[in-house]
Each structure stands twice: as C-alpha cells, then as structure tokens.
Amino acid sequence: MQTTQELVVIGHGMVAHRLVEAVRARDENRTWRITVLGEEADAAYDRVGLTAYTEHWDRTQMVLPGSDYHGDPSVRLHVGAAVTGIDRAGKAVTTADGLRFGYDALVLATGSYAWVPPVPGHDLPGCHVYRTLDDLDAIRADVQTALAAGRTRAGVVIGGGLLGLEAANALRGFGIDAHVVERAPRLMSSSWIRRAGHCWAG
C-alpha cells in the first residue's frame, strides 16, 4: 500500500504557489498531501503587479489563477494562518490559532520583508510599508482621512527603487503630492535599468 507523505509550505506568495503547482504536476500518483499556510487573508496574488490594485481596488483581480486549489483533495490551503513555531524534532508546525500540522517535508516560502529604517517615528500612525494588499488599503484609508480633515496633501516615500517609485505614483493617484527620498545618488541605483535613474532624477 502506498503511503501518503505530508508536505507543509509556510507562505503563500507567488513562489509558494509555483512550488505547489510544480509538485502537483510531477506527483502523478499523489504520494504527497500538501498543506499551505499563508499568513495573509488572501490566496496567492500578483505581488509584482501590486500597484495595479490601486486602479480597481478589487482583490479578486489580483489573485493568481488556481491559487485556491478548489476541488483538489491533495492540497489544503489555510489563509490567515500565521506560523508561530516549528518543532524540528517532532516534525510539526504550529499556528497562532493553535493548529498543529505534521510534516515529512517542510518548505519555508515566506518571501522578503520590507526593511524599515530604525529611525524615531517609524512606528507612528501614518507610516506604512508597501508590500501587501492590506498595506495599500491602509495607506488609502489614511490618505482619505487626512484629505477629509484638510491636514495634508503630501506624502513621503523612503526608497527610490522600482517599488518606491510605484508607491509614489500610487500616492499621486490618491490626489496628493509625493516626495521620494533615496540614499543613493540616483534613483533605481540597484536596478538593471539604472541609467534611467538619471532621467527620473531630473
């Protein structure tokens, strides 16, 4: 009799989704049962095109095709499931709500994180990172509140890379001025298109 093995994937971003797709495609005999634990409330979505969300504010348009694994008994998706512990000896993970999942193989696909400069005030209301759909919702809510109160018509973006420039463009779309602060001598300094940084700086 064939024994089913347990694969636990922590994270449900684009890489995690591609991994699950690859395992499903190659595991013709369904020897692996996959459990995906995503901290966010949404199934995997197009994080590269995050700014497109500001054009329609419809989360369903951002979700990657097939990322809910509907109708596939070999995949269990848990969204809103933050992993708080990994028991390597017992080969199990636990989540913030107390669930425990055993595994034969474990993949950490949590992705990157937004680096926040450790400066005074970085944790005050109105300061955000620009990484998730929830982040964009929070930024929009703060901008709308500020505009309604007549408090500000400007926003500051720390970081002049591609994502920083997209964030600045999103702020402009909200109807406020955007100021970009970059520590390098030019924008897009670490990009393969760094030459264009001279143009943007002008």
Contact map, one row per residue, 1 for C-alpha under 8 A:
1110000000000000000000000000000000000000000000000000000000000000000000000000000000000000000000000000000000000000000000000000000000000000000000000000000000000000000000000000000000000000000000000000000000
1111000000000000000000000000001000000000000000000000000000000000000000000000000000000000000000000000000000000000000000000000000000000000000000000000000000000000000000000000000000000000000000000000000000
1111100000000000000000000000001000000000000000000000000000000000000000000000000000000000000000000000000000000000000000000000000000000000000000000000000000000000000000000000000000000000000000000000000000
0111110000000000000000000000011110000000000000000000000000000000000000000000000000000000000000000000000000000000000000000000000000000000000000000000000000000000000000000000000000000000000000000000000000
0011111000000000000000000000001110000000000000000000000000000000000000000000000000000000000000000000001100000000000000000000000000000000000000000000000000000000000000000000000000000000000000000000000000
0001111100000000000000000000000111100000000000000000000000000000000000000000000000000000000000000000011110000000000000000000000000000000000000000000000000000000000000000000000000000000000000000000000000
0000111110000000000000000000000111100000000000000000000000000000000000000000000000000000000000000000001111100000000000000000000000000000000000000000000000000000000000000000000000000000000000000000000000
0000011111000000000000000000000001111000000000000000000000000000000000000000000000000000000000000000111111100000000000000000000000000000000000000000000000000000000000000000000000000000000000000000000000
0000001111110001000000000000000001111000000000000000000000000000000000000000000000000000000000000000000001111000000000000000000000000000000000000000000000000000000000000000000000000000000000000000000000
0000000111110001000000000000000000011100000000000000000000000000000000000000000000100000000000000000000001111100000000000000000000000000000000000000000000000000000000000000000000000000000000000000000000
0000000011111001000000000000000000011110000000000000000000000000000000000000000000000000000000000000000000011110000000000000000000000000000000000000000000000000000000000000000000000000000000000000000000
0000000011111111100000000000000000011110001100000000000000000000000000000000000000000000000000000000000000001100000000000000000000000000000000000000000000000000000000000000000000000000000000000000000000
0000000000111111100000000000000000000100001110100000000000000000000000000000000000000000000000000000000000001110000000000000000000000000000000000000000000000000000000000000000000000000000000000000000000
0000000000011111110000000000000000000000000111100000000000000000000000000000000000000000000000000000000000000000000000000000000000000000000000000000000000000000000000000000000000000000000000000000000000
0000000000011111111000000000000000000000000000000000000000000000000000000000000000000000000000000000000000001010000000000000000000000000000000000000000000000000000000000000000000000000000000000000000000
0000000011111111111100000000000000000000000000000000000000000000000000000000000000000000000000000000000000001100000000000000000000000000000000000000000000000000000000000000000000000000000000000000000000
0000000000011111111110000000000000000000000100000000000000000000001000000000000000000000000000000000000000000000000000000000000000000000000000000000000000000000000000000000000000000000000000000000000000
0000000000000111111111000000000000000000000000000000000000000000000000000000000000000000000000000000000000000000000000000000000000000000000000000000000000000000000000000000000000000000000000000000000000
0000000000000011111111100000000000000000000000000000000000000000000000000000000000000000000000000000000000000000000000000000000000000000000000000000000000000000000000000000000000000000000000000000000000
0000000000000001111111110000000001000000000000000000000000000000000000000000000000000000000000000000000000000000000000000000000000000000000000000000000000000000000000000000000000000000000000000000000000
0000000000000000111111111000000000000000000000000000000000000000000000000000000000000000000000000000000000000000000000000000000000000000000000000000000000000000000000000000000000000000000000000000000000
0000000000000000011111111100000000000000000000000000000000000000000000000000000000000000000000000000000000000000000000000000000000000000000000000000000000000000000000000000000000000000000000000000000000
0000000000000000001111111110000000000000000000000000000000000000000000000000000000000000000000000000000000000000000000000000000000000000000000000000000000000000000000000000000000000000000000000000000000
0000000000000000000111111111010000000000000000000000000000000000000000000000000000000000000000000000000000000000000000000000000000000000000000000000000000000000000000000000000000000000000000000000000000
0000000000000000000011111111000000000000000000000000000000000000000000000000000000000000000000000000000000000000000000000000000000000000000000000000000000000000000000000000000000000000000000000000000000
0000000000000000000001111111000000000000000000000000000000000000000000000000000000000000000000000000000000000000000000000000000000000000000000000000000000000000000000000000000000000000000000000000000000
0000000000000000000000111111111100000000000000000000000000000000000000000000000000000000000000000000000000000000000000000000000000000000000000000000000000000000000000000000000000000000000000000000000000
0000000000000000000000011111111000000000000000000000000000000000000000000000000000000000000000000000000000000000000000000000000000000000000000000000000000000000000000000000000000000000000000000000000000
0000000000000000000000000011111000000000000000000000000000000000000000000000000000000000000000000000000000000000000000000000000000000000000000000000000000000000000000000000000000000000000000000000000000
0001000000000000000000010011111110000000000000000000000000000000000000000100000000000000000000000000000000000000000000000000000000000000000000000000000000000000000000000000000000000000000000000000000000
0111100000000000000000000011111110000000000000000000000000000000000000000000000000000000000000000000000000000000000000000000000000000000000000000000000000000000000000000000000000000000000000000000000000
0001111000000000000000000010011111000000000000000000000000000000000000000100000000000000000000000000000000000000000000000000000000000000000000000000000000000000000000000000000000000000000000000000000000
0001111000000000000000000000011111100000000000000000000000000000000000000110000000000000000000000000000000000000000000000000000000000000000000000000000000000000000000000000000000000000000000000000000000
0000011110000000000100000000000111110000000000000000000000000000000000000111000000000000000000000000000000000000000000000000000000000000000000000000000000000000000000000000000000000000000000000000000000
0000011110000000000000000000000011111000000000000000000000000000000000000011110000000000000000000000000000000000000000000000000000000000000000000000000000000000000000000000000000000000000000000000000000
0000000111110000000000000000000001111100000000000000000000000000000000000011110000000000000000000000000000000000000000000000000000000000000000000000000000000000000000000000000000000000000000000000000000
0000000111110000000000000000000000111110000000000000000000000000000000000000111111100000000000000000000000000000000000000000000000000000000000000000000000000000000000000000000000000000000000000000000000
0000000001111000000000000000000000011111101000000000000000000000000000000000111111000000000000000000000000000000000000000000000000000000000000000000000000000000000000000000000000000000000000000000000000
0000000000110000000000000000000000001111100000000000000000000000000000000000001111100000000000000000000000000000000000000000000000000000000000000000000000000000000000000000000000000000000000000000000000
0000000000000000000000000000000000000111111000000000000000000000000000000000001111000000000000000000000000000000000000000000000000000000000000000000000000000000000000000000000000000000000000000000000000
0000000000000000000000000000000000000111111000000000000000000000000000000000001100000000000000000000000000000000000000000000000000000000000000000000000000000000000000000000000000000000000000000000000000
0000000000000000000000000000000000000001111110000000000000000010000000000000001100000000000000000000000000000000000000000000000000000000000000000000000000000000000000000000000000000000000000000000000000
0000000000011000000000000000000000000101111110000000000000000011001100000000001000000000000000000000000000000000000000000000000000000000000000000000000000000000000000000000000000000000000000000000000000
0000000000011100100000000000000000000000011111000000000000000011001100000000000000000000000000000000000000000000000000000000000000000000000000000000000000000000000000000000000000000000000000000000000000
0000000000001100000000000000000000000000011111100000000000000111001000000000000000000000000000000000000000000000000000000000000000000000000000000000000000000000000000000000000000000000000000000000000000
0000000000000100000000000000000000000000000111111100000000000111000000000000000000000000000000000000000000000000000000000000000000000000000000000000000000000000000000000000000000000000000000000000000000
0000000000001100000000000000000000000000000011111100000000000000000000000000000000000000000000000000000000000000000000000000000000110000000000000000000000000000000000000000000000000000000000000000000000
0000000000000000000000000000000000000000000001111100000000000000000000000000000000000000000000000000000000000000000000000000000000000000000000000000000000000000000000000000000000000000000000000000000000
0000000000000000000000000000000000000000000001111111100000000000000000000000000000000000000000000000000000000000000000000000000000000000000000000000000000000000000000000000000000000000000000000000000000
0000000000000000000000000000000000000000000001111111100000000100000000000000000000000000000000000000000000000000000000000000000000111000000000000000000000000000000000000000000000000000000000000000000000
0000000000000000000000000000000000000000000000001111111000000000000000000000000000000000000000000000000000000000000000000000000000000000000000000000000000000000000001100100000000000000000000000000000000
0000000000000000000000000000000000000000000000001111111100000000000000000000000000000000000000000000000000000000000000000000000000000000000000000000000000000000000000000000000000000000000000000000000000
0000000000000000000000000000000000000000000000001111111111100100000000000000000000000000000000000000000000000000000000000000000000001000000000000000000000000000000000000000000000000000000000000000000000
0000000000000000000000000000000000000000000000000011111110000000000000000000000000000000000000000000000000000000000000000000000000000001000000000000000000000000000000000100000000000000000000000000000000
0000000000000000000000000000000000000000000000000011111110000000000000000000000000000000000000000000000000000000000000000000000000000000000000000000000000000000000000000000000000000000000000000000000000
0000000000000000000000000000000000000000000000000001111111000000000000000000000000000000000000000000000000000000000000000000000000000000000000000000000000000000000000000000000000000000000000000000000000
0000000000000000000000000000000000000000000000000000111111100000000000000000000000000000000000000000000000000000000000000000000000000000000000000000000000000000000000000000000000000000000000000000000000
0000000000000000000000000000000000000000000000000000100111111100000000000000000000000000000000000000000000000000000000000000000000000000000000000000000000000000000000000000000000000000000000000000000000
0000000000000000000000000000000000000000000000000000100011111110000000000000000000000000000000000000000000000000000000000000000000001000000000000000000000000000000000000000000000000000000000000000000000
0000000000000000000000000000000000000000000000000000000001111110000000000000000000000000000000000000000000000000000000000000000000000000000000000000000000000000000000000000000000000000000000000000000000
0000000000000000000000000000000000000000000000000000000001111110000000000000000000000000000000000000000000000000000000000000000000000000000000000000000000000000000000000000000000000000000000000000000000
0000000000000000000000000000000000000000000011000100100001111111000000000000000000000000000000000000000000000000000000000000000000000000000000000000000000000000000000000000000000000000000000000000000000
0000000000000000000000000000000000000000011111000000000000111111101000000000000000000000000000000000000000000000000000000000000000000000000000000000000000000000000000000000000000000000000000000000000000
0000000000000000000000000000000000000000001111000000000000000111111000000000000000000000000000000000000000000000000000000000000000000000000000000000000000000000000000000000000000000000000000000000000000
0000000000000000000000000000000000000000000000000000000000000011111000000000000000000000000000000000000000000000000000000000000000000000000000000000000000000000000000000000000000000000000000000000000000
0000000000000000000000000000000000000000000000000000000000000001111111000000000000000000000000000000000000000000000000000000000000000000000000000000000000000000000000000000000000000000000000000000000000
0000000000000000100000000000000000000000001110000000000000000011111110000000000000000000000000000000000000000000000000000000000000000000000000000000000000000000000000000000000000000000000000000000000000
0000000000000000000000000000000000000000001100000000000000000000011111000000100000000000000000000000000000000000000000000000000000000000000000000000000000000000000000000000000000000000000000000000000000
0000000000000000000000000000000000000000000000000000000000000000011111110011100000000000000000000000000000000000000000000000000000000000000000000000000000000000000000000000000000000000000000000000000000
0000000000000000000000000000000000000000000000000000000000000000010111110000000000000000000000000000000000000000000000000000000000000000000000000000000000000000000000000000000000000000000000000000000000
0000000000000000000000000000000000000000000000000000000000000000000011111000000000000000000000000000000000000000000000000000000000000000000000000000000000000000000000000000000000000000000000000000000000
0000000000000000000000000000000000000000000000000000000000000000000011111110000000000000000000000000000000000000000000000000000000000000000000000000000000000000000000000000000000000000000000000000000000
0000000000000000000000000000000000000000000000000000000000000000000000111111000000000000000000000000000000000000000000000000000000000000000000000000000000000000000000000000000000000000000000000000000000
0000000000000000000000000000010111000000000000000000000000000000000000011111000000000000000000000000000000000000000000000000000000000000000000000000000000000000000000000000000000000000000000000000000000
0000000000000000000000000000000011110000000000000000000000000000000010011111100000000000000000000000000000000000000000000000000000000000000000000000000000000000000000000000000000000000000000000000000000
0000000000000000000000000000000001110000000000000000000000000000000010001111110000000000000000000000000000000000000000000000000000000000000000000000000000000000000000000000000000000000000000000000000000
0000000000000000000000000000000000111100000000000000000000000000000110000011111000000000000000000000000000000000000000000000000000000000000000000000000000000000000000000000000000000000000000000000000000
0000000000000000000000000000000000111100000000000000000000000000000000000001111110000000000000000000000000000000000000000000000000000000000000000000000000000000000000000000000000000000000000000000000000
0000000000000000000000000000000000001111111000000000000000000000000000000000111110000000000000000000000000000000000000000000000000000000000000000000000000000000000000000000000000000000000000000000000000
0000000000000000000000000000000000001111110000000000000000000000000000000000011111000000000000000000000000000000000000000000000000000000000000000000000000000000000000000000000000000000000000000000000000
0000000000000000000000000000000000001111000000000000000000000000000000000000011111100000000000111000000000000000000000000000000000000000000000000000000000000000000000000000000000000000000000000000000000
0000000000000000000000000000000000001111000000000000000000000000000000000000000111110000000000110000000000000000000000000000000000000000000000000000000000000000000000000000000000000000000000000000000000
0000000001000000000000000000000000001010000000000000000000000000000000000000000011111100000011110000000000000000000000000000000000000000000000000000000000000000000000000000000000000000000000000000000000
0000000000000000000000000000000000000000000000000000000000000000000000000000000001111100000011110000000000000000000000000000000000000000000000000000000000000000000000000000000000000000000000000000000000
0000000000000000000000000000000000000000000000000000000000000000000000000000000000111110000011100000000000000000000000000000000000000000000000000000000000000000000000000000000000000000000000000000000000
0000000000000000000000000000000000000000000000000000000000000000000000000000000000111111001111000000000000000000000000000000000000000000000000000000000000000000000000000000000000000000000000000000000000
0000000000000000000000000000000000000000000000000000000000000000000000000000000000001111111110000000000000000000000000000000000000000000000000000000000000000000000000000000000000000000000000000000000000
0000000000000000000000000000000000000000000000000000000000000000000000000000000000000111111100000000000000000000000000000000000000000000000000000000000000000000000000000000000000000000000000000000000000
0000000000000000000000000000000000000000000000000000000000000000000000000000000000000011111000000000000000000000000000000000000000000000000000000000000000000000000000000000000000000000000000000000000000
0000000000000000000000000000000000000000000000000000000000000000000000000000000000000011111100000000010000000000000000000000000000000000000000000000000000000000000000000000000000000000000000000000000000
0000000000000000000000000000000000000000000000000000000000000000000000000000000000000111111110000000011100000000000000000000000000000000000000000000000000000000000000000000000000000000000000000000000000
0000000000000000000000000000000000000000000000000000000000000000000000000000000000000111011111000001111000000000000000000000000000000000000000000000000000000000000000000000000000000000000000000000000000
0000000000000000000000000000000000000000000000000000000000000000000000000000000000111110001111100001111000000000000000000000000000000000000000000000000000000000000000000000000000000000000000000000000000
0000000000000000000000000000000000000000000000000000000000000000000000000000000000111100000111110111100000000000000000000000000000000000000000000000000000000000000000000000000000000000000000000000000000
0000000000000000000000000000000000000000000000000000000000000000000000000000000011111000000011111111000000000000000000000000000000000000000000000000000000000000000000000000000000000000000000000000000000
0000000000000000000000000000000000000000000000000000000000000000000000000000000011110000000001111110000000000000000000000000000000000000000000000000000000000000000000000000000000000000000000000000000000
0000000000000000000000000000000000000000000000000000000000000000000000000000000010000000000000111110000000000000000000000000000000000000000000000000000000000000000000000000000000000000000000000000000000
0000000000000000000000000000000000000000000000000000000000000000000000000000000000000000000001111111000000000000000000000000000000000000000000000000000000000000000000000000000000000000000000000000000000
0000000000000000000000000000000000000000000000000000000000000000000000000000000000000000000001111111100000000000000000000000000000000000000000000000000000000000000000000000000000000000000000000000000000
0000000000000000000000000000000000000000000000000000000000000000000000000000000000000000000111100111110000000000000000000000000000000000000000000000000000000000000000000000000000000000000000000000000000
0000000100000000000000000000000000000000000000000000000000000000000000000000000000000000000111000011111000000000000000000000000000000000000000000000000000000000000000000000000000000000000000000000000000
0000010100000000000000000000000000000000000000000000000000000000000000000000000000000000011110000001111100000000000000000000000000000000000000000000000000000000000000000000000000000000000000000000000000
0000111100000000000000000000000000000000000000000000000000000000000000000000000000000000001110000000111111000000000000000000000000000000000000000000000000000000000000000000000000000000000000000000000000
0000111100000000000000000000000000000000000000000000000000000000000000000000000000000000001000000000011111000000000000000000000000000000000000000000000000000000000000000000000000000000000000000000000000
0000011100000000000000000000000000000000000000000000000000000000000000000000000000000000000000000000001111100000000000000000000000000000000000000000000000000000000000000000000000000000000000000000000000
0000001111000000000000000000000000000000000000000000000000000000000000000000000000000000000000000000001111110000000000000000000000000000000000000000000000000000000000000000000000000000000000000000000000
0000001111000000000000000000000000000000000000000000000000000000000000000000000000000000000000000000000011111000000000000000000000000000000000000000000000000000000000000000000000000000000000000000000000
0000000011100000000000000000000000000000000000000000000000000000000000000000000000000000000000000000000001111100000000000000000000000000000000000000000000000000000000000000000000000000000000000000000000
0000000011111011000000000000000000000000000000000000000000000000000000000000000000000000000000000000000000111110000000000000000000000000000000000000000000000000000000000000000000000000000000000000000000
0000000001111001000000000000000000000000000000000000000000000000000000000000000000000000000000000000000000011111000000000000000000000000000000000000000000000000000000000000000000000000000000000000000000
0000000000101010000000000000000000000000000000000000000000000000000000000000000000000000000000000000000000001111100000000000000000000000000000000000000000000000000000000000000000000000000000000000000000
0000000000000000000000000000000000000000000000000000000000000000000000000000000000000000000000000000000000000111110000000000000000000000000000000000000000000000000000000000000000000000000000000000000000
0000000000000000000000000000000000000000000000000000000000000000000000000000000000000000000000000000000000000011111000000000000000100000000000000000000000000000000000000000000000000000000000000000000000
0000000000000000000000000000000000000000000000000000000000000000000000000000000000000000000000000000000000000001111100000000000011100000000000000000000000000000000000000000000000000000000000000000000000
0000000000000000000000000000000000000000000000000000000000000000000000000000000000000000000000000000000000000000111110000000000000000000000000000000000000000000000000000000000000000000000000000000000000
0000000000000000000000000000000000000000000000000000000000000000000000000000000000000000000000000000000000000000011111000100000010000000000000000000000000000000000000000000000000000000000000000000000000
0000000000000000000000000000000000000000000000000000000000000000000000000000000000000000000000000000000000000000001111100100000000000000000000000000000000000000000000000000000000000000000000000000000000
0000000000000000000000000000000000000000000000000000000000000000000000000000000000000000000000000000000000000000000111110100000000000000000000000000000000000000000000000000000000000000000000000000000000
0000000000000000000000000000000000000000000000000000000000000000000000000000000000000000000000000000000000000000000011111100000000000000000000000000000000000000000000000000000000000000000000000000000000
0000000000000000000000000000000000000000000000000000000000000000000000000000000000000000000000000000000000000000000001111110000000000000000000000000000000000000000000000000000000000000000000000000000000
0000000000000000000000000000000000000000000000000000000000000000000000000000000000000000000000000000000000000000000000111111000000000000000000000000000000000000000000000000000000000000000000000000000000
0000000000000000000000000000000000000000000000000000000000000000000000000000000000000000000000000000000000000000000111111111001000000000000000000000000000000000000000000000000000000000000000000000000000
0000000000000000000000000000000000000000000000000000000000000000000000000000000000000000000000000000000000000000000000011111101000000000000000000000000000000000000000000000000000000000000000000000000000
0000000000000000000000000000000000000000000000000000000000000000000000000000000000000000000000000000000000000000000000001111111000000000000000000000000000000000000000000000000000000000000000000000000000
0000000000000000000000000000000000000000000000000000000000000000000000000000000000000000000000000000000000000000000000000011111000000000000000000000000000000000000000000000000000000000000000000000000000
0000000000000000000000000000000000000000000000000000000000000000000000000000000000000000000000000000000000000000000000000001111100000000001001000000000000000000000000000000000000000000000000000000000000
0000000000000000000000000000000000000000000000000000000000000000000000000000000000000000000000000000000000000000000000000111111110000000000000000000000000000000000000000000000000000000000000000000000000
0000000000000000000000000000000000000000000000000000000000000000000000000000000000000000000000000000000000000000000000000000011111000010011000000000000000000000000000000000000000000000000000000000000000
0000000000000000000000000000000000000000000000000000000000000000000000000000000000000000000000000000000000000000010100000000001111100010000000000000000000000000000000000000000000000000000000000000000000
0000000000000000000000000000000000000000000000000000000000000000000000000000000000000000000000000000000000000000010000000000000111110011000000000000000000000000001000100000000000000000000000000000000000
0000000000000000000000000000000000000000000000100100000000000000000000000000000000000000000000000000000000000000110000000000000011111011000000000000000000000000000000000000000000000000000000000000000000
0000000000000000000000000000000000000000000000100100000000000000000000000000000000000000000000000000000000000000000000000000000001111111000000000000000000000000000000000000000000000000000000000000000000
0000000000000000000000000000000000000000000000000100100000100000000000000000000000000000000000000000000000000000000000000000000000111111100000000000000000000000000000000000000000000000000000000000000000
0000000000000000000000000000000000000000000000000000000000000000000000000000000000000000000000000000000000000000000000000000000000011111110000000000000000000000000000000000000000000000000000000000000000
0000000000000000000000000000000000000000000000000000000000000000000000000000000000000000000000000000000000000000000000000000000111111111111000000000000000000000000000000000000000000000000000000000000000
0000000000000000000000000000000000000000000000000000010000000000000000000000000000000000000000000000000000000000000000000000000001111111111100000000000000000000000000000000000000000000000000000000000000
0000000000000000000000000000000000000000000000000000000000000000000000000000000000000000000000000000000000000000000000000000000000001111111110000000000000000000000000000000000000000000000000000000000000
0000000000000000000000000000000000000000000000000000000000000000000000000000000000000000000000000000000000000000000000000000000100000111111111000000000000000000000000000000000000000000000000000000000000
0000000000000000000000000000000000000000000000000000000000000000000000000000000000000000000000000000000000000000000000000000010100000011111111100000000000000000000000000000000000000000000000000000000000
0000000000000000000000000000000000000000000000000000000000000000000000000000000000000000000000000000000000000000000000000000000000000001111111110000000000000000000000000000010000000000000000000000000000
0000000000000000000000000000000000000000000000000000000000000000000000000000000000000000000000000000000000000000000000000000000000000000111111111000000000000000000000000000000000000000000000000000000000
0000000000000000000000000000000000000000000000000000000000000000000000000000000000000000000000000000000000000000000000000000010000000000011111111100000000000000000000000000000000000000000000000000000000
0000000000000000000000000000000000000000000000000000000000000000000000000000000000000000000000000000000000000000000000000000000000000000001111111110000000000000000000000000010000000000000000000000000000
0000000000000000000000000000000000000000000000000000000000000000000000000000000000000000000000000000000000000000000000000000000000000000000111111111000000000000000000000000000000000000000000000000000000
0000000000000000000000000000000000000000000000000000000000000000000000000000000000000000000000000000000000000000000000000000000000000000000011111111100000000000000000000000000000000000000000000000000000
0000000000000000000000000000000000000000000000000000000000000000000000000000000000000000000000000000000000000000000000000000000000000000000001111111111100000000000000000000000000000000000000000000000000
0000000000000000000000000000000000000000000000000000000000000000000000000000000000000000000000000000000000000000000000000000000000000000000000111111111110000000000000000000000000000000000000000000000000
0000000000000000000000000000000000000000000000000000000000000000000000000000000000000000000000000000000000000000000000000000000000000000000000011111111000000000000000000000000000000000000000000000000000
0000000000000000000000000000000000000000000000000000000000000000000000000000000000000000000000000000000000000000000000000000000000000000000000001111111000000000000000000000000000000000000000000000000000
0000000000000000000000000000000000000000000000000000000000000000000000000000000000000000000000000000000000000000000000000000000000000000000000000111111100000000000000000000000000000000000000000000000000
0000000000000000000000000000000000000000000000000000000000000000000000000000000000000000000000000000000000000000000000000000000000000000000000000111111110000000000000000000000000000000000000000000000000
0000000000000000000000000000000000000000000000000000000000000000000000000000000000000000000000000000000000000000000000000000000000000000000000000110011111000000000000000000000000000000000000000000000000
0000000000000000000000000000000000000000000000000000000000000000000000000000000000000000000000000000000000000000000000000000000000000000000000000010001111100000000000000000001110000000000000000000000000
0000000000000000000000000000000000000000000000000000000000000000000000000000000000000000000000000000000000000000000000000000000000000000000000000000000111110000000000000000000111100000000000000000000000
0000000000000000000000000000000000000000000000000000000000000000000000000000000000000000000000000000000000000000000000000000000000000000000000000000000011111000000000000010000111100000000000000000000000
0000000000000000000000000000000000000000000000000000000000000000000000000000000000000000000000000000000000000000000000000000000000000000000000000000000001111100000000010000000001111000000000000000000000
0000000000000000000000000000000000000000000000000000000000000000000000000000000000000000000000000000000000000000000000000000000000000000000000000000000000111111000100110000000001111000000000000000000000
0000000000000000000000000000000000000000000000000000000000000000000000000000000000000000000000000000000000000000000000000000000000000000000000000000000000011111000100000000000000011100000000000000000000
0000000000000000000000000000000000000000000000000000000000000000000000000000000000000000000000000000000000000000000000000000000000000000000000000000000000001111100110000000000000011110000000000000000000
0000000000000000000000000000000000000000000000000000000000000000000000000000000000000000000000000000000000000000000000000000000000000000000000000000000000001111111110000000000000011100001100000000000000
0000000000000000000000000000000000000000000000000000000000000000000000000000000000000000000000000000000000000000000000000000000000000000000000000000000000000011111110000000000000000000001111100000000000
0000000000000000000000000000000000000000000000000000000000000000000000000000000000000000000000000000000000000000000000000000000000000000000000000000000000000001111111000000000000000000000100100000000000
0000000000000000000000000000000000000000000000000000000000000000000000000000000000000000000000000000000000000000000000000000000001000000000000000000000000000001111111100000000000000000000000000000000000
0000000000000000000000000000000000000000000000000000000000000000000000000000000000000000000000000000000000000000000000000000000000000000000000000000000000001111111111110000000000010000000000000000000000
0000000000000000000000000000000000000000000000000000000000000000000000000000000000000000000000000000000000000000000000000000000000000000000000000000000000000011111111111000000000010000000000000000000000
0000000000000000000000000000000000000000000000000010000000000000000000000000000000000000000000000000000000000000000000000000000000000000000000000000000000000000011111111100000000000000000000000000000000
0000000000000000000000000000000000000000000000000010000000000000000000000000000000000000000000000000000000000000000000000000000001000000000000000000000000001000001111111110000000000000000000000000000000
0000000000000000000000000000000000000000000000000000000000000000000000000000000000000000000000000000000000000000000000000000000000000000000000000000000000011000000111111111000001110000000000000000000000
0000000000000000000000000000000000000000000000000000000000000000000000000000000000000000000000000000000000000000000000000000000000000000000000000000000000000000000011111111100001000000000000000000000000
0000000000000000000000000000000000000000000000000010010000000000000000000000000000000000000000000000000000000000000000000000000000000000000000000000000000000000000001111111110000000000000000000000000000
0000000000000000000000000000000000000000000000000000000000000000000000000000000000000000000000000000000000000000000000000000000000000000000000000000000000100000000000111111111111000000000000000000000000
0000000000000000000000000000000000000000000000000000000000000000000000000000000000000000000000000000000000000000000000000000000000000000000000000000000000000000000000011111111111000000000000000000000000
0000000000000000000000000000000000000000000000000000000000000000000000000000000000000000000000000000000000000000000000000000000000000000000000000000000000000000000000001111111100000000000000000000000000
0000000000000000000000000000000000000000000000000000000000000000000000000000000000000000000000000000000000000000000000000000000000000000000100100000000000000000000000000111111100000000000000000000000000
0000000000000000000000000000000000000000000000000000000000000000000000000000000000000000000000000000000000000000000000000000000000000000000000000000000010000000000000000011111110000000000000000000000000
0000000000000000000000000000000000000000000000000000000000000000000000000000000000000000000000000000000000000000000000000000000000000000000000000000000011100000000000000011111111000000000000000000000000
0000000000000000000000000000000000000000000000000000000000000000000000000000000000000000000000000000000000000000000000000000000000000000000000000000000011100000000000000011001111100000000000000000000000
0000000000000000000000000000000000000000000000000000000000000000000000000000000000000000000000000000000000000000000000000000000000000000000000000000000001111000000000011011000111110000000000000000000000
0000000000000000000000000000000000000000000000000000000000000000000000000000000000000000000000000000000000000000000000000000000000000000000000000000000001111000000000010000000011111000000000000000000000
0000000000000000000000000000000000000000000000000000000000000000000000000000000000000000000000000000000000000000000000000000000000000000000000000000000000011111000110010000000001111100000000000000000000
0000000000000000000000000000000000000000000000000000000000000000000000000000000000000000000000000000000000000000000000000000000000000000000000000000000000011111000000000000000000111110000000000000000000
0000000000000000000000000000000000000000000000000000000000000000000000000000000000000000000000000000000000000000000000000000000000000000000000000000000000000111000000000000000000011111111000000000000000
0000000000000000000000000000000000000000000000000000000000000000000000000000000000000000000000000000000000000000000000000000000000000000000000000000000000000010000000000000000000001111100000000000000000
0000000000000000000000000000000000000000000000000000000000000000000000000000000000000000000000000000000000000000000000000000000000000000000000000000000000000000000000000000000000000111111010000000000000
0000000000000000000000000000000000000000000000000000000000000000000000000000000000000000000000000000000000000000000000000000000000000000000000000000000000000000000000000000000000000111111010000000000000
0000000000000000000000000000000000000000000000000000000000000000000000000000000000000000000000000000000000000000000000000000000000000000000000000000000000000000000000000000000000000101111110000000110010
0000000000000000000000000000000000000000000000000000000000000000000000000000000000000000000000000000000000000000000000000000000000000000000000000000000000000001100000000000000000000101111110000100110110
0000000000000000000000000000000000000000000000000000000000000000000000000000000000000000000000000000000000000000000000000000000000000000000000000000000000000001110000000000000000000000011111101101100000
0000000000000000000000000000000000000000000000000000000000000000000000000000000000000000000000000000000000000000000000000000000000000000000000000000000000000000100000000000000000000001111111100100100000
0000000000000000000000000000000000000000000000000000000000000000000000000000000000000000000000000000000000000000000000000000000000000000000000000000000000000000100000000000000000000000000111110100000000
0000000000000000000000000000000000000000000000000000000000000000000000000000000000000000000000000000000000000000000000000000000000000000000000000000000000000000110000000000000000000000000111111100000000
0000000000000000000000000000000000000000000000000000000000000000000000000000000000000000000000000000000000000000000000000000000000000000000000000000000000000000000000000000000000000000000001111100000000
0000000000000000000000000000000000000000000000000000000000000000000000000000000000000000000000000000000000000000000000000000000000000000000000000000000000000000000000000000000000000000000100111111100000
0000000000000000000000000000000000000000000000000000000000000000000000000000000000000000000000000000000000000000000000000000000000000000000000000000000000000000000000000000000000000000001111111111110000
0000000000000000000000000000000000000000000000000000000000000000000000000000000000000000000000000000000000000000000000000000000000000000000000000000000000000000000000000000000000000000000000001111111000
0000000000000000000000000000000000000000000000000000000000000000000000000000000000000000000000000000000000000000000000000000000000000000000000000000000000000000000000000000000000000000000100001111111100
0000000000000000000000000000000000000000000000000000000000000000000000000000000000000000000000000000000000000000000000000000000000000000000000000000000000000000000000000000000000000000011110001111111110
0000000000000000000000000000000000000000000000000000000000000000000000000000000000000000000000000000000000000000000000000000000000000000000000000000000000000000000000000000000000000000011000000111111111
0000000000000000000000000000000000000000000000000000000000000000000000000000000000000000000000000000000000000000000000000000000000000000000000000000000000000000000000000000000000000000000000000011111111
0000000000000000000000000000000000000000000000000000000000000000000000000000000000000000000000000000000000000000000000000000000000000000000000000000000000000000000000000000000000000000001000000001111111
0000000000000000000000000000000000000000000000000000000000000000000000000000000000000000000000000000000000000000000000000000000000000000000000000000000000000000000000000000000000000000011000000000111111
0000000000000000000000000000000000000000000000000000000000000000000000000000000000000000000000000000000000000000000000000000000000000000000000000000000000000000000000000000000000000000000000000000011111
